[in-house]
Amino acid sequence: MKDTLISLHDVSKIYGELHALDHVDLEVERGEWLSIVGPSGSGKTTMMNIIGCMDRPSTGTVMLDGRDISQFSAYDLTQVRRETIGLVFQQFHLIGHLTAVENVMVSQYYHSVPDEKEALAALERVGLGERATHLPHQLSGGEQQRVCVARALINHPKVVLADEPTGNLDETNEHIVLDIFNQLHEEGTTLIVVTHDATVASKAQRSIRLDHGKVVSETRN
């Protein structure tokens, strides 16, 4: 029996004459690892923003964990994002004057109550326990990305959305991040990863390819 966590039905996002998403249907099962691939301008980021409660569709229905979020207000979308979603970005978006552990605790602050012990445990999980008091500029790119992963996981999200999470990493750090994602998947976390990297895409159970705002193919790995 299917256990659908995310469902997009006939979803479009329209900017003037541009259909960034064009009548898209998609279902993501709870615990699935999905990769979204496609050329620049294909609609990947638009889809991620809608699934991640950072934007709303122009038309269509978006169901997330049993709730129709299609017409939620910006405030309600923020609440759902805090409760349900962990975000990992290519550009890290760490706060430069805060240590690694403080950057993780910021995510707790917006969700519930900061807990340094939990934040340290999250950094330990990604292999950065000994770097907890370092500032972002004292960390390598791979280490900064792992702080981002720890920050995304700290509130126990139902789905982790990652936008080009290995785009700025060398091969060694790419493998470290993918190993963490693999552990999360084995534990039942739902993963949605936008990527240009064929190696990253191949790690997922399923890949969909977008082009001109449409899902043009699907591959099971």
Backbone bond lengths (Angstrom), bond angles and torsions (degrees), N, CA, C in turn:
res aa  C-N    CA-C-N  psi(-1)  N-CA   C-N-CA  omega(-1)  CA-C   N-CA-C  phi
1 M - - - 1.462 - - 1.530 109.35 -
2 K 1.327 116.35 134.25 1.452 121.15 -178.60 1.530 111.13 -68.29
3 D 1.314 114.97 144.22 1.462 121.57 172.84 1.525 106.78 -126.78
4 T 1.328 115.36 84.31 1.456 121.16 -173.26 1.523 110.19 -81.26
5 L 1.321 116.14 125.88 1.463 121.32 177.37 1.530 110.97 -93.21
6 I 1.342 116.41 -39.40 1.462 121.93 -176.48 1.524 108.78 -130.64
7 S 1.312 115.90 134.47 1.466 120.22 178.66 1.532 109.17 -140.29
8 L 1.327 115.35 123.93 1.470 122.06 172.30 1.514 107.61 -109.46
9 H 1.345 116.28 126.73 1.465 120.42 179.48 1.520 109.60 -125.22
10 D 1.338 115.53 116.04 1.463 122.66 176.28 1.527 111.55 54.42
11 V 1.329 115.70 44.26 1.466 121.46 -175.03 1.528 110.77 -87.24
12 S 1.334 115.33 128.81 1.462 122.09 172.47 1.522 108.83 -128.02
13 K 1.322 114.88 148.23 1.467 121.86 170.85 1.513 106.78 -128.52
14 I 1.341 115.54 118.12 1.457 121.21 -169.91 1.519 109.49 -120.04
15 Y 1.337 115.04 129.01 1.460 122.24 173.41 1.524 107.43 -120.28
16 G 1.317 116.90 98.20 1.466 119.60 -177.23 1.516 110.84 62.07
17 E 1.344 116.36 -116.14 1.462 120.88 178.99 1.528 112.47 -89.47
18 L 1.333 116.71 -8.75 1.465 121.09 -175.07 1.520 111.45 -91.53
19 H 1.332 116.17 125.78 1.459 122.36 172.08 1.530 108.14 -98.46
20 A 1.331 116.27 91.70 1.471 119.96 -179.57 1.522 110.71 -64.73
21 L 1.331 116.65 -36.23 1.467 122.81 166.49 1.513 107.18 -126.67
22 D 1.335 116.18 140.50 1.464 120.22 -169.84 1.528 109.74 -131.88
23 H 1.339 116.07 91.68 1.472 122.66 176.08 1.542 111.30 55.51
24 V 1.318 115.44 58.16 1.467 121.47 -176.37 1.527 110.85 -91.36
25 D 1.324 115.74 134.39 1.463 123.13 169.52 1.522 108.14 -115.58
26 L 1.329 116.30 134.25 1.467 120.18 -179.92 1.516 109.37 -158.08
27 E 1.330 116.07 138.05 1.463 121.15 171.19 1.519 109.02 -125.24
28 V 1.321 115.90 138.62 1.459 122.49 176.76 1.522 107.56 -123.96
29 E 1.320 115.15 122.76 1.460 119.96 -178.83 1.526 110.86 -79.09
30 R 1.322 115.90 151.29 1.451 121.34 175.78 1.537 108.96 -60.42
31 G 1.327 117.14 128.75 1.457 121.47 -179.90 1.522 114.81 86.78
32 E 1.328 117.59 0.12 1.467 121.18 -179.07 1.526 110.66 -80.55
33 W 1.331 115.92 151.49 1.468 122.87 170.92 1.521 106.71 -111.52
34 L 1.334 115.90 112.16 1.457 122.93 -177.06 1.520 109.69 -115.99
35 S 1.328 116.28 133.77 1.459 121.51 171.08 1.523 109.15 -105.37
36 I 1.338 115.46 141.15 1.457 122.00 174.81 1.521 107.35 -115.61
37 V 1.332 116.48 119.90 1.460 121.37 -178.00 1.526 109.46 -124.15
38 G 1.338 115.11 167.89 1.457 120.68 178.93 1.505 110.21 148.38
39 P 1.321 117.06 162.84 1.469 120.70 -178.31 1.525 111.77 -68.33
40 S 1.324 116.19 166.23 1.464 120.96 175.06 1.527 109.25 -57.79
41 G 1.330 115.23 137.51 1.455 119.85 -179.59 1.511 114.69 83.06
42 S 1.332 116.95 8.24 1.471 119.82 -176.50 1.520 113.14 -82.95
43 G 1.331 117.58 -14.20 1.464 120.35 -179.94 1.513 114.14 113.37
44 K 1.342 117.39 4.30 1.470 120.60 -175.83 1.537 111.74 -61.26
45 T 1.325 115.96 -49.72 1.467 119.03 -177.48 1.521 110.97 -67.81
46 T 1.326 117.21 -37.21 1.471 120.55 176.88 1.524 110.67 -60.26
47 M 1.333 116.59 -44.90 1.454 120.12 178.16 1.527 110.90 -62.60
48 M 1.329 116.21 -42.18 1.453 120.32 179.64 1.531 110.73 -62.99
49 N 1.318 117.22 -41.72 1.463 120.41 -179.81 1.527 111.97 -64.41
50 I 1.313 116.72 -35.62 1.464 120.00 179.16 1.525 110.58 -72.82
51 I 1.328 117.17 -46.66 1.467 119.84 177.58 1.529 110.46 -62.69
52 G 1.336 116.27 -36.14 1.461 121.31 -177.16 1.514 114.63 -83.65
53 C 1.330 117.99 9.90 1.468 122.74 176.59 1.524 112.26 62.63
54 M 1.330 116.86 29.37 1.456 120.99 175.43 1.526 111.37 -102.65
55 D 1.342 116.70 -4.44 1.461 122.07 179.52 1.520 107.75 -159.16
56 R 1.326 115.46 164.79 1.459 121.13 178.37 1.520 109.94 -118.09
57 P 1.326 117.97 151.98 1.464 119.75 177.46 1.522 110.80 -73.59
58 S 1.327 115.85 155.29 1.465 120.33 172.59 1.518 110.12 -72.54
59 T 1.326 115.78 -40.41 1.471 121.74 176.43 1.525 107.95 -143.10
60 G 1.317 115.06 162.41 1.459 120.21 177.34 1.527 112.45 99.65
61 T 1.333 114.48 179.15 1.462 122.17 -174.31 1.515 110.35 -122.54
62 V 1.328 115.58 134.43 1.463 121.71 175.17 1.526 108.22 -121.49
63 M 1.326 115.99 117.97 1.464 122.04 176.89 1.520 108.40 -106.03
64 L 1.328 116.53 130.59 1.459 122.24 177.42 1.510 108.75 -131.29
65 D 1.324 115.45 113.87 1.465 121.76 178.56 1.530 111.41 52.51
66 G 1.327 114.76 44.45 1.461 120.67 174.69 1.516 115.36 85.93
67 R 1.334 118.19 0.19 1.462 121.21 -178.93 1.524 110.32 -114.74
68 D 1.328 116.13 136.69 1.461 121.24 174.39 1.527 107.37 -82.66
69 I 1.354 116.20 105.77 1.464 120.53 -176.50 1.530 112.11 -98.42
70 S 1.318 116.89 7.72 1.472 121.30 -172.15 1.519 112.84 -56.81
71 Q 1.334 116.65 -39.08 1.462 120.50 -174.86 1.530 112.13 -114.90
72 F 1.311 116.75 18.38 1.463 119.80 177.84 1.527 109.98 -61.78
73 S 1.319 115.67 147.56 1.466 120.48 174.18 1.527 109.23 -69.38
74 A 1.331 116.45 165.09 1.463 120.94 177.53 1.519 110.45 -58.27
75 Y 1.343 116.55 -38.63 1.470 120.22 179.26 1.526 110.85 -63.50
76 D 1.336 116.37 -47.00 1.470 120.12 -178.72 1.523 111.20 -65.68
77 L 1.338 117.27 -37.45 1.462 119.94 177.05 1.528 110.54 -63.03
78 T 1.330 116.78 -38.94 1.470 120.05 177.76 1.519 110.59 -61.34
79 Q 1.334 116.37 -42.12 1.467 120.02 179.46 1.529 110.99 -63.15
80 V 1.332 116.63 -44.29 1.468 120.43 179.90 1.522 109.87 -63.21
81 R 1.337 116.52 -41.90 1.469 120.27 -179.70 1.526 110.74 -61.40
82 R 1.317 117.28 -42.90 1.464 120.81 179.94 1.520 111.70 -62.68
83 E 1.329 115.95 -38.33 1.459 120.77 -173.65 1.527 113.18 -83.10
84 T 1.322 117.38 -27.00 1.461 120.69 -163.57 1.519 114.48 -119.32
85 I 1.345 118.19 -26.42 1.461 121.01 -164.55 1.523 112.00 -123.14
86 G 1.334 115.78 137.82 1.457 122.63 169.47 1.515 108.57 -110.83
87 L 1.332 116.83 132.99 1.466 121.73 -174.81 1.519 111.22 -114.68
88 V 1.347 115.72 133.75 1.464 122.11 175.36 1.525 106.72 -125.30
89 F 1.348 115.89 124.37 1.458 121.00 -175.53 1.525 111.25 -110.89
90 Q 1.318 115.48 154.56 1.470 120.82 176.75 1.527 110.87 -64.02
91 Q 1.320 117.40 -36.48 1.468 121.74 -173.75 1.534 113.33 -91.29
92 F 1.321 117.66 7.74 1.469 124.86 173.63 1.534 113.13 73.98
93 H 1.348 118.72 -55.41 1.460 121.88 -178.70 1.528 112.93 56.43
94 L 1.322 115.98 42.47 1.460 120.44 173.42 1.529 109.33 -85.96
95 I 1.323 116.26 152.84 1.470 121.74 178.90 1.523 107.96 -87.29
96 G 1.336 115.71 118.64 1.459 121.25 -167.61 1.512 115.94 -61.88
97 H 1.342 118.20 -30.97 1.461 120.24 -176.82 1.528 113.20 -93.14
98 L 1.334 116.57 3.80 1.459 120.48 177.80 1.528 110.30 -106.59
99 T 1.329 116.80 145.74 1.459 121.55 176.55 1.520 110.45 -69.95
100 A 1.321 116.01 171.60 1.468 120.66 179.21 1.530 110.97 -57.08
101 V 1.328 116.27 -47.52 1.470 118.77 -177.51 1.528 110.70 -67.44
102 E 1.336 117.48 -34.64 1.466 119.69 178.25 1.523 111.04 -68.96
103 N 1.333 117.84 -35.92 1.459 120.64 176.07 1.523 111.03 -61.89
104 V 1.329 116.98 -39.28 1.469 120.22 177.11 1.531 109.95 -67.08
105 M 1.333 117.12 -40.01 1.460 121.20 -178.00 1.529 112.29 -67.38
106 V 1.338 117.51 -26.08 1.467 120.11 176.65 1.527 110.34 -57.20
107 S 1.334 116.33 -41.13 1.462 120.30 178.91 1.526 110.81 -63.26
108 Q 1.326 117.10 -38.36 1.468 120.39 175.85 1.527 111.00 -63.84
109 Y 1.333 116.15 -39.88 1.468 121.39 -177.49 1.523 110.77 -56.86
110 Y 1.335 116.27 -42.40 1.458 119.79 -178.41 1.528 112.43 -78.88
111 H 1.322 116.93 -13.37 1.459 120.80 -178.52 1.522 111.98 -100.16
112 S 1.326 116.76 -47.55 1.462 120.47 -175.69 1.520 109.72 -153.67
113 V 1.336 116.80 -102.42 1.467 121.74 -178.79 1.526 108.54 -131.40
114 P 1.344 118.46 128.74 1.465 120.15 177.48 1.525 111.07 -59.75
115 D 1.315 115.05 137.91 1.467 121.45 179.94 1.517 107.25 -138.14
116 E 1.334 116.35 104.86 1.460 120.27 -174.33 1.529 111.81 -61.18
117 K 1.325 116.32 -36.66 1.464 119.66 -179.49 1.535 110.63 -62.13
118 E 1.331 116.46 -43.89 1.471 120.46 178.31 1.526 110.69 -65.77
119 A 1.324 116.16 -40.84 1.463 120.16 -179.92 1.527 111.07 -63.88
120 L 1.325 116.41 -40.84 1.466 120.03 177.13 1.528 110.70 -64.19
121 A 1.329 116.81 -39.19 1.466 120.55 178.39 1.527 110.53 -63.42
122 A 1.344 116.75 -37.59 1.465 120.58 178.18 1.529 110.71 -64.90
123 L 1.336 116.48 -39.65 1.467 119.71 177.46 1.526 111.00 -68.50
124 E 1.316 117.16 -37.90 1.474 120.47 175.64 1.517 110.14 -58.51
125 R 1.309 115.14 -40.10 1.464 119.94 -177.42 1.522 111.87 -61.44
126 V 1.317 116.51 -33.33 1.472 119.81 -179.86 1.531 111.35 -98.41
127 G 1.330 116.06 14.25 1.463 120.83 173.52 1.507 115.16 78.71
128 L 1.347 117.42 25.83 1.458 120.64 -176.40 1.529 113.26 -123.07
129 G 1.316 117.15 22.39 1.456 119.98 -179.17 1.523 112.69 -55.55
130 E 1.328 116.32 -38.51 1.468 120.18 -177.38 1.533 112.49 -79.29
131 R 1.320 117.66 -6.91 1.472 121.45 -178.87 1.532 111.52 -109.19
132 A 1.313 116.77 12.99 1.463 121.55 -171.89 1.523 113.38 -60.09
133 T 1.326 118.06 -32.56 1.467 120.63 -176.04 1.530 112.41 -96.35
134 H 1.318 117.51 7.97 1.461 120.92 178.95 1.530 110.47 -84.39
135 L 1.319 115.33 145.39 1.462 121.51 173.55 1.534 109.59 -80.06
136 P 1.339 117.73 158.49 1.464 119.38 -178.12 1.526 114.34 -52.38
137 H 1.346 117.97 -39.91 1.463 119.21 -177.13 1.530 112.19 -70.24
138 Q 1.328 116.44 -11.27 1.463 121.14 177.18 1.533 111.82 -93.82
139 L 1.320 116.03 2.31 1.460 121.91 -178.51 1.523 110.02 -112.70
140 S 1.334 116.41 148.91 1.466 120.68 174.00 1.527 109.43 -71.23
141 G 1.341 116.18 168.80 1.458 119.94 177.33 1.521 112.01 -58.45
142 G 1.332 116.65 -41.61 1.460 120.39 179.38 1.517 112.00 -64.56
143 E 1.329 115.74 -39.29 1.471 119.77 178.46 1.527 110.90 -67.33
144 Q 1.333 116.66 -40.36 1.467 119.50 177.49 1.529 110.77 -61.77
145 Q 1.334 116.56 -40.09 1.456 118.57 179.25 1.526 110.90 -65.69
146 R 1.320 116.87 -36.28 1.463 119.06 177.54 1.532 111.94 -68.22
147 V 1.326 117.05 -32.56 1.471 119.16 171.98 1.531 109.19 -61.20
148 C 1.332 116.25 -41.57 1.467 120.46 178.20 1.525 111.20 -60.62
149 V 1.327 116.52 -40.97 1.470 120.13 178.39 1.528 109.84 -64.30
150 A 1.343 117.19 -44.52 1.468 120.79 177.89 1.526 110.29 -59.44
151 R 1.328 116.12 -42.86 1.474 120.90 178.74 1.534 110.97 -61.99
152 A 1.328 116.25 -39.34 1.467 120.06 179.81 1.515 112.24 -68.10
153 L 1.338 117.32 -29.51 1.467 121.26 -174.38 1.516 113.75 -90.22
154 I 1.327 118.01 -16.14 1.457 121.14 -167.06 1.525 113.01 -60.60
155 N 1.330 117.90 -30.38 1.462 120.28 -177.88 1.527 112.78 -98.73
156 H 1.337 116.49 17.11 1.474 122.82 176.05 1.538 111.74 53.49
157 P 1.336 117.28 59.44 1.464 120.27 -176.45 1.525 111.88 -69.74
158 K 1.326 115.31 156.45 1.460 120.40 176.09 1.522 111.13 -80.43
159 V 1.328 115.85 -23.76 1.461 119.34 178.20 1.527 108.42 -142.89
160 V 1.331 116.01 137.58 1.462 122.33 173.33 1.522 108.01 -106.83
161 L 1.337 116.08 123.83 1.458 122.71 176.09 1.515 108.07 -105.83
162 A 1.315 116.56 126.41 1.464 121.04 -178.38 1.522 109.21 -125.97
163 D 1.330 116.00 123.25 1.462 121.88 -178.33 1.526 109.00 -104.26
164 E 1.328 116.81 106.74 1.473 123.06 -177.39 1.539 111.22 47.92
165 P 1.341 117.74 55.10 1.469 119.65 -171.70 1.519 114.40 -67.13
166 T 1.335 117.56 -17.90 1.467 120.11 179.76 1.526 111.44 -111.93
167 G 1.330 117.20 8.97 1.460 121.17 -173.00 1.515 114.19 -61.68
168 N 1.343 117.25 -29.38 1.466 120.69 -178.78 1.526 112.62 -107.22
169 L 1.333 117.67 16.39 1.457 120.97 -172.69 1.528 111.97 -110.52
170 D 1.339 115.19 150.82 1.460 119.48 171.54 1.528 109.11 -77.79
171 E 1.310 116.23 175.13 1.469 120.67 -173.19 1.524 112.15 -61.55
172 T 1.340 116.77 -40.54 1.468 120.24 -178.62 1.523 110.97 -61.73
173 N 1.334 116.50 -48.28 1.459 119.77 -178.61 1.521 111.94 -71.65
174 E 1.330 116.98 -29.44 1.462 119.48 174.12 1.527 109.82 -60.19
175 H 1.335 117.26 -44.03 1.469 120.33 179.35 1.522 111.32 -63.99
176 I 1.335 117.39 -37.90 1.466 120.57 179.57 1.529 110.09 -62.83
177 V 1.334 116.51 -47.25 1.461 120.13 -179.54 1.532 110.88 -64.52
178 L 1.324 117.23 -41.45 1.470 119.84 179.41 1.524 111.40 -66.19
179 D 1.327 117.48 -34.50 1.472 120.23 175.33 1.526 110.78 -62.96
180 I 1.337 116.64 -39.73 1.468 120.19 177.34 1.525 110.01 -64.19
181 F 1.330 116.68 -43.91 1.466 120.07 178.17 1.527 110.74 -61.19
182 N 1.320 116.53 -39.47 1.457 120.04 179.53 1.521 111.08 -63.19
183 Q 1.336 116.64 -40.81 1.468 120.33 176.74 1.524 110.79 -61.92
184 L 1.334 116.31 -43.76 1.462 120.41 179.30 1.528 110.93 -60.72
185 H 1.328 115.24 -43.37 1.458 119.65 179.81 1.525 110.86 -62.31
186 E 1.323 117.04 -42.37 1.468 120.72 179.34 1.526 111.36 -63.68
187 E 1.333 116.57 -27.73 1.466 121.34 178.80 1.525 112.56 -84.37
188 G 1.337 116.99 -4.47 1.460 119.99 175.86 1.511 116.02 101.25
189 T 1.344 117.91 6.28 1.461 120.31 177.39 1.525 109.86 -73.64
190 T 1.307 116.53 137.25 1.456 121.47 174.42 1.522 108.83 -80.20
191 L 1.333 116.16 129.76 1.462 121.99 -177.81 1.519 110.16 -121.91
192 I 1.330 116.27 132.59 1.459 121.66 172.21 1.515 107.10 -127.11
193 V 1.334 116.96 117.50 1.459 121.87 -172.02 1.520 109.42 -122.38
194 V 1.334 116.24 118.68 1.465 122.02 171.95 1.527 107.58 -87.03
195 T 1.334 116.72 128.53 1.462 118.69 -175.85 1.519 111.92 -154.45
196 H 1.342 115.46 151.07 1.460 121.86 168.23 1.527 110.76 -97.82
197 D 1.319 116.62 -8.06 1.465 123.03 -170.70 1.533 110.19 -89.67
198 A 1.325 117.01 117.76 1.465 121.21 -178.25 1.525 111.55 -61.85
199 T 1.337 117.34 -34.83 1.469 120.81 178.77 1.517 110.68 -63.87
200 V 1.323 116.53 -45.45 1.466 121.11 179.02 1.526 109.97 -63.50
201 A 1.329 116.85 -45.43 1.471 120.76 -179.02 1.519 111.71 -60.30
202 S 1.337 116.18 -36.05 1.470 120.22 -175.80 1.519 112.75 -70.42
203 K 1.337 117.85 -15.91 1.460 120.87 179.57 1.520 112.28 -75.42
204 A 1.322 116.64 -20.83 1.458 121.30 -177.21 1.529 110.95 -76.71
205 Q 1.327 115.70 159.62 1.463 120.09 173.92 1.522 111.03 -68.63
206 R 1.344 114.86 -33.52 1.465 119.78 -174.22 1.517 108.36 -146.24
207 S 1.330 115.31 142.79 1.461 121.07 175.29 1.522 108.55 -124.35
208 I 1.330 115.76 137.70 1.460 119.83 170.30 1.521 107.93 -115.78
209 R 1.302 115.87 146.38 1.464 121.56 179.20 1.522 109.37 -113.01
210 L 1.322 115.21 127.28 1.456 121.13 176.32 1.524 109.96 -101.85
211 D 1.310 115.52 147.13 1.463 121.43 172.71 1.525 107.37 -153.97
212 H 1.324 115.79 126.39 1.459 122.12 -178.84 1.534 111.53 51.50
213 G 1.331 115.52 41.64 1.454 120.86 173.97 1.504 116.16 79.41
214 K 1.328 117.25 5.23 1.462 120.87 -179.58 1.530 110.72 -119.45
215 V 1.336 116.75 150.29 1.463 121.49 170.83 1.526 106.84 -80.02
216 V 1.347 116.06 113.70 1.465 119.23 -173.63 1.528 112.58 -103.62
217 S 1.325 117.50 -16.29 1.466 119.35 177.07 1.522 109.60 -161.56
218 E 1.325 113.80 162.45 1.462 121.76 178.36 1.508 108.33 -141.35
219 T 1.334 115.64 136.47 1.470 121.70 -179.27 1.517 109.31 -129.25
220 R 1.326 116.33 134.95 1.463 120.85 173.30 1.528 108.53 -103.82
221 N 1.324 115.71 129.02 1.452 121.24 -175.61 1.524 111.32 -96.50
